[in-house]
Amino acid sequence: MDFETGPVADLTFAPGDPRPRHEQLEQALRAAVRSGRLAAGAELPSSRELAARLGVSRGVVTAAYTQRS
């Protein structure tokens, strides 16, 4: 998956946001679907790939992916 131009290219975490990272990521993915940047049911990067891209643990990504389904 191309992180530079793909639908998850602009995912970031807001500094100072008190919510857990997995909740922030889940909300960002839902917002991407609502806005049309990410098609419902679209293939997402592997949890390892996205975790490396975002600089978080794989557990954060798997928790967000689990909540999204």
Beta strands, then each sheet from edge to edge (+ up, - down):
end
